Amino acid sequence: MVLTFLNGIFLISMPGGSEWILILLVVLLFFGGKKIPDLMKGIGRGVREFNDAKTNVKDQIEAGMTEKDIKETQAETELREAREKLAQAELKLTQAQQAQQMQTELPK
């Protein structure tokens, strides 16, 4: 929508076939025939490095998410074990209190 508006005001659009030929000729004049392969190699190397960096960042994010999931699972396991130990301790305390109460109720 914005591009349509700007096209009408500034009379700009994507280059067509003849414009691309003109652009290529200007590039050929500026850089010369011997420099263009080096220029393309540099562009290719830059694109490859960008894609490698993008892949590395994606892998690191996924590894961080996986690590977070593992830590959450470990924390849940530790919490469950702590609750079980607490329940066992409460049971032992209740049994000890009952035993003590029985001893105090025994006739002397």
C-alpha positions as CSV (number, residue, x, y, z in Angstrom):
1,M,0.0,0.0,0.0
2,V,2.8,2.4,0.9
3,L,4.8,1.3,-2.1
4,T,1.9,2.0,-4.4
5,F,1.5,5.4,-2.9
6,L,5.3,6.1,-3.3
7,N,5.4,4.8,-6.8
8,G,2.8,7.3,-7.8
9,I,4.6,10.2,-6.2
10,F,8.2,9.4,-7.0
11,L,7.6,7.4,-10.2
12,I,9.8,4.6,-8.9
13,S,9.4,0.9,-9.5
14,M,11.5,-2.3,-9.9
15,P,14.0,-2.2,-12.8
16,G,12.9,-3.9,-16.0
17,G,15.1,-5.8,-18.5
18,S,16.7,-2.8,-20.1
19,E,17.4,-1.2,-16.8
20,W,19.2,-4.3,-15.6
21,I,21.4,-4.3,-18.7
22,L,22.3,-0.7,-18.0
23,I,23.1,-1.4,-14.4
24,L,25.3,-4.4,-15.4
25,L,27.2,-2.2,-17.9
26,V,27.8,0.5,-15.3
27,V,29.1,-2.2,-12.9
28,L,31.4,-3.6,-15.6
29,L,32.8,-0.1,-16.3
30,F,33.4,0.7,-12.6
31,F,35.0,-2.6,-11.6
32,G,36.4,-4.0,-14.8
33,G,36.1,-7.5,-16.1
34,K,38.9,-8.8,-13.7
35,K,37.4,-7.5,-10.5
36,I,33.9,-8.8,-11.0
37,P,34.7,-12.5,-10.2
38,D,36.5,-11.3,-7.0
39,L,33.5,-9.1,-6.1
40,M,31.1,-12.1,-6.6
41,K,33.3,-14.4,-4.5
42,G,33.3,-11.8,-1.8
43,I,29.5,-11.5,-2.0
44,G,29.2,-15.3,-2.0
45,R,31.5,-15.6,1.0
46,G,29.5,-13.0,2.9
47,V,26.2,-14.8,2.2
48,R,27.7,-18.1,3.3
49,E,29.0,-16.5,6.6
50,F,25.6,-14.9,7.2
51,N,23.9,-18.3,6.7
52,D,26.4,-20.0,9.0
53,A,25.9,-17.4,11.7
54,K,22.1,-17.7,11.3
55,T,22.3,-21.5,11.7
56,N,24.6,-21.2,14.8
57,V,22.2,-18.7,16.5
58,K,19.3,-21.0,15.7
59,D,21.1,-24.0,17.1
60,Q,22.1,-22.1,20.3
61,I,18.5,-21.0,20.9
62,E,17.2,-24.5,20.4
63,A,20.0,-25.9,22.7
64,G,19.0,-23.3,25.4
65,M,15.4,-24.2,25.1
66,T,16.3,-27.9,25.5
67,E,18.5,-27.2,28.4
68,K,15.7,-25.2,30.1
69,D,13.3,-28.2,29.6
70,I,15.9,-30.5,31.1
71,K,16.4,-28.3,34.1
72,E,12.6,-28.0,34.6
73,T,12.3,-31.8,34.5
74,Q,15.1,-32.1,37.1
75,A,13.5,-29.5,39.3
76,E,10.1,-31.3,39.2
77,T,11.8,-34.6,40.0
78,E,13.6,-33.1,43.0
79,L,10.4,-31.5,44.2
80,R,8.6,-34.8,44.0
81,E,11.4,-36.6,45.9
82,A,11.3,-33.8,48.6
83,R,7.6,-34.2,49.0
84,E,7.9,-37.9,49.4
85,K,10.6,-37.5,52.1
86,L,8.4,-34.9,53.8
87,A,5.4,-37.4,53.8
88,Q,7.6,-40.1,55.2
89,A,8.9,-37.8,57.9
90,E,5.4,-36.7,58.8
91,L,4.3,-40.4,59.0
92,K,7.3,-41.2,61.3
93,L,6.4,-38.2,63.5
94,T,2.8,-39.3,63.7
95,Q,3.8,-42.9,64.6
96,A,6.2,-41.6,67.3
97,Q,3.5,-39.3,68.7
98,Q,1.1,-42.2,68.8
99,A,3.6,-44.5,70.5
100,Q,4.4,-41.8,73.1
101,Q,0.7,-41.3,73.7
102,M,0.2,-45.0,74.2
103,Q,3.0,-45.1,76.7
104,T,1.6,-42.3,78.7
105,E,-1.9,-44.0,78.7
106,L,-0.6,-47.3,80.0
107,P,-1.4,-47.9,83.6
108,K,1.5,-47.8,86.0
